[in-house]
Amino acid sequence: MKASPNIVAVASLIGDPSRAAMLMNLLGGKALPASELARAARIKPQTASSHLSKLVNGGLLVQESYGRHRYYRLANAEAAEALETLNAIAPEKPIQSLRESYEAKALHFARTCYDHVAGELGVALTDKMLELGLVVEVGKDFQVTARGADRIEAFGIDLKEVKKTRRHFARRCLDWSERRHHMAGALGAAIANRMFELGWIARVPAGRALRVTDEGYAGLESELEIHLTQKRSNG
């Protein structure tokens, strides 16, 4: 028989401002070095090492070593989902500079949420798949319809391979900026990977934001009739 979950232990780890800043910087799904996480949290490297050790021991992060360098990433999709949910219920911080305003706009438009697409783009994709009957909502998950399976396979995604993973297949993830759900899970990750492969989206350096390329705007409009609000010139 398992004991009750110790949410206080997890809450205390996330509740520290420096650790919270490092966790949010890892929410994009990439593994980052301790030095970069220290800069993001605006603390000294030695202090960052102590915080990172606590996050690893607490099961929120995993450490990867490449030669002399140590990289850190979120332990799993569940940790990312919990952080995204906290973002959705947390009050917004005031924007204090023009740079922060640009960064906030970019994150609201399109970003990575662990390994899937979030923001206006992620929600628009999910809404359109629901509208076209490619997926339906079933509890906390999405279920792919027969029509959806054909369309997704035609898009270049092998659903049999996607279903072999041990994680949730198509999870509903509450989007903190849109206040609606986007698609997470193995299928959400597969769709994001395919969009990267096609050159529809690209990462913005030093952050979670994504930009939609000209090919992406054209593909989204022709394949799914998705018309995004952000002007093509910004992509």
C-alpha positions as CSV (number, residue, x, y, z in Angstrom):
1,M,0.0,0.0,0.0
2,K,1.4,3.4,-1.0
3,A,1.5,6.3,1.3
4,S,-0.2,9.6,0.4
5,P,1.7,11.9,-1.9
6,N,3.8,14.5,-0.2
7,I,2.7,17.6,-2.0
8,V,4.3,19.9,0.6
9,A,7.8,18.6,-0.5
10,V,7.1,19.4,-4.1
11,A,5.5,22.7,-3.3
12,S,8.5,23.8,-1.2
13,L,10.8,23.0,-4.1
14,I,8.8,25.0,-6.7
15,G,8.0,27.8,-4.2
16,D,11.5,29.2,-4.1
17,P,11.9,32.1,-6.6
18,S,15.3,30.9,-7.9
19,R,14.2,27.3,-8.3
20,A,10.9,28.4,-9.9
21,A,12.8,30.6,-12.5
22,M,15.1,27.6,-13.4
23,L,12.1,25.2,-13.7
24,M,10.2,27.7,-16.0
25,N,13.3,28.0,-18.2
26,L,13.3,24.2,-18.6
27,L,9.7,24.1,-19.5
28,G,10.6,24.3,-23.2
29,G,11.8,20.7,-23.1
30,K,15.5,21.4,-23.7
31,A,18.4,20.4,-21.4
32,L,20.3,23.4,-20.2
33,P,23.7,23.9,-18.4
34,A,23.9,25.0,-14.9
35,S,25.5,28.3,-15.9
36,E,22.6,29.3,-18.2
37,L,20.1,28.4,-15.5
38,A,22.0,30.5,-13.0
39,R,21.8,33.5,-15.3
40,A,18.1,32.9,-15.8
41,A,17.6,32.9,-12.0
42,R,20.0,35.8,-11.5
43,I,22.0,33.9,-8.9
44,K,25.7,32.8,-8.5
45,P,26.7,29.5,-10.1
46,Q,27.5,28.0,-6.6
47,T,24.0,28.9,-5.4
48,A,22.5,27.5,-8.5
49,S,24.3,24.2,-8.0
50,S,22.7,23.8,-4.6
51,H,19.2,24.5,-5.9
52,L,19.7,22.2,-8.9
53,S,20.8,19.4,-6.5
54,K,17.6,19.8,-4.5
55,L,15.5,19.7,-7.7
56,V,17.2,16.5,-8.9
57,N,16.9,14.8,-5.5
58,G,13.2,15.9,-5.4
59,G,12.5,14.2,-8.7
60,L,11.7,17.3,-10.7
61,L,14.9,17.3,-12.7
62,V,17.4,14.9,-14.1
63,Q,21.0,15.5,-14.7
64,E,23.0,14.6,-17.8
65,S,26.7,14.8,-18.1
66,Y,28.6,15.4,-21.3
67,G,32.3,15.5,-20.5
68,R,32.9,18.1,-17.9
69,H,29.6,19.8,-18.5
70,R,26.4,19.0,-16.7
71,Y,23.0,19.6,-18.2
72,Y,19.6,19.6,-16.5
73,R,16.1,18.9,-17.9
74,L,12.7,18.2,-16.5
75,A,12.3,14.7,-15.2
76,N,9.2,13.8,-17.2
77,A,6.1,15.1,-18.9
78,E,4.1,15.0,-15.7
79,A,6.5,17.6,-14.2
80,A,6.0,19.8,-17.2
81,E,2.2,19.4,-17.0
82,A,2.2,20.4,-13.3
83,L,4.3,23.5,-14.1
84,E,2.0,24.5,-17.0
85,T,-1.0,24.1,-14.8
86,L,0.5,26.3,-12.1
87,N,1.2,28.9,-14.8
88,A,-2.5,28.8,-15.7
89,I,-3.7,29.5,-12.2
90,A,-1.0,31.9,-11.1
91,P,-1.5,35.7,-11.2
92,E,0.3,37.5,-14.0
93,K,3.5,39.4,-13.2
94,P,3.6,43.0,-14.4
95,I,5.6,43.8,-17.5
96,Q,8.4,46.2,-16.6
97,S,10.3,46.8,-19.9
98,L,9.8,46.8,-23.7
99,R,11.9,43.7,-23.9
100,E,9.6,41.8,-21.5
101,S,6.7,43.0,-23.6
102,Y,8.1,41.5,-26.8
103,E,9.0,38.3,-25.0
104,A,5.5,38.0,-23.5
105,K,3.9,38.6,-26.9
106,A,6.1,35.9,-28.5
107,L,5.3,33.3,-25.8
108,H,1.6,34.0,-26.0
109,F,1.7,33.5,-29.8
110,A,3.7,30.2,-30.0
111,R,5.9,28.3,-27.6
112,T,7.0,24.9,-26.6
113,C,5.4,23.3,-23.6
114,Y,7.9,20.5,-22.8
115,D,7.8,18.8,-26.2
116,H,4.6,20.0,-27.7
117,V,3.3,23.3,-29.1
118,A,1.4,25.7,-26.9
119,G,0.1,29.3,-27.0
120,E,-2.2,30.6,-29.7
121,L,-0.7,28.2,-32.3
122,G,-1.1,25.1,-30.1
123,V,-4.7,25.9,-29.2
124,A,-5.6,26.8,-32.8
125,L,-4.2,23.4,-33.9
126,T,-6.2,21.6,-31.3
127,D,-9.4,23.6,-31.9
128,K,-9.2,22.9,-35.6
129,M,-8.7,19.1,-35.0
130,L,-11.8,19.1,-32.8
131,E,-13.8,21.1,-35.3
132,L,-12.9,18.8,-38.2
133,G,-13.7,15.7,-36.1
134,L,-10.1,14.4,-36.2
135,V,-10.1,14.1,-32.4
136,V,-12.7,14.1,-29.7
137,E,-12.4,14.9,-26.0
138,V,-12.7,11.9,-23.6
139,G,-12.1,12.9,-20.0
140,K,-8.6,14.3,-19.6
141,D,-7.5,13.0,-23.0
142,F,-8.2,13.3,-26.7
143,Q,-9.1,10.3,-28.8
144,V,-8.3,10.1,-32.5
145,T,-11.2,9.2,-34.7
146,A,-11.0,7.1,-37.8
147,R,-11.0,10.2,-40.0
148,G,-8.4,11.7,-37.8
149,A,-6.1,8.6,-38.0
150,D,-6.2,8.8,-41.8
151,R,-5.4,12.6,-41.8
152,I,-2.6,12.3,-39.2
153,E,-1.0,9.4,-41.1
154,A,-1.2,11.5,-44.3
155,F,0.6,14.3,-42.4
156,G,3.5,11.9,-42.0
157,I,3.0,10.6,-38.5
158,D,3.1,6.9,-37.8
159,L,0.4,6.4,-35.2
160,K,1.4,2.8,-34.4
161,E,4.9,4.1,-33.4
162,V,3.5,6.9,-31.4
163,K,1.3,4.5,-29.4
164,K,4.2,2.4,-28.4
165,T,5.5,5.0,-26.0
166,R,4.7,4.6,-22.3
167,R,3.4,8.1,-21.8
168,H,-0.2,9.3,-22.3
169,F,-1.1,9.2,-26.0
170,A,-3.0,12.5,-26.4
171,R,-3.4,14.5,-23.2
172,R,-5.4,17.7,-22.7
173,C,-3.0,20.3,-21.3
174,L,-4.4,23.6,-20.0
175,D,-2.8,26.5,-21.8
176,W,-1.8,29.2,-19.4
177,S,-2.0,32.1,-21.9
178,E,-5.1,31.0,-23.9
179,R,-7.0,29.5,-20.9
180,R,-8.0,26.6,-23.1
181,H,-6.6,23.2,-23.8
182,H,-3.9,22.3,-26.3
183,M,-2.7,18.8,-27.1
184,A,0.1,17.2,-25.1
185,G,1.2,13.6,-24.8
186,A,2.9,11.4,-27.3
187,L,0.7,12.7,-30.2
188,G,1.3,16.3,-29.3
189,A,5.0,15.7,-29.3
190,A,4.8,13.9,-32.7
191,I,2.8,16.8,-34.3
192,A,5.4,19.3,-33.0
193,N,8.3,17.2,-34.3
194,R,6.6,16.9,-37.7
195,M,6.1,20.6,-37.9
196,F,9.8,21.1,-37.1
197,E,10.7,18.6,-39.8
198,L,8.6,20.4,-42.4
199,G,10.2,23.7,-41.5
200,W,6.8,25.1,-40.4
201,I,8.1,26.3,-37.0
202,A,11.5,27.2,-35.6
203,R,12.9,27.9,-32.2
204,V,13.6,31.4,-31.1
205,P,17.1,31.5,-29.6
206,A,17.4,31.7,-25.8
207,G,13.8,30.9,-24.8
208,R,10.7,28.8,-25.3
209,A,9.1,31.0,-28.0
210,L,8.6,29.6,-31.5
211,R,8.3,31.4,-34.8
212,V,6.1,30.3,-37.6
213,T,7.9,30.4,-41.0
214,D,6.4,31.4,-44.3
215,E,6.1,27.7,-45.1
216,G,4.3,27.2,-41.8
217,Y,1.8,29.9,-42.5
218,A,1.1,28.5,-45.9
219,G,0.9,24.9,-44.7
220,L,-1.4,25.7,-41.8
221,E,-3.7,27.6,-44.1
222,S,-3.8,25.0,-46.9
223,E,-3.8,21.9,-44.7
224,L,-6.1,23.0,-41.9
225,E,-7.5,26.4,-42.8
226,I,-5.8,27.9,-39.7
227,H,-5.4,31.7,-40.0
228,L,-3.2,33.0,-37.2
229,T,-3.6,36.6,-35.8
230,Q,0.1,37.4,-35.8
231,K,1.3,39.0,-39.0
232,R,3.4,36.8,-41.3
233,S,6.1,39.5,-41.3
234,N,6.7,38.8,-37.5
235,G,7.4,35.1,-38.3
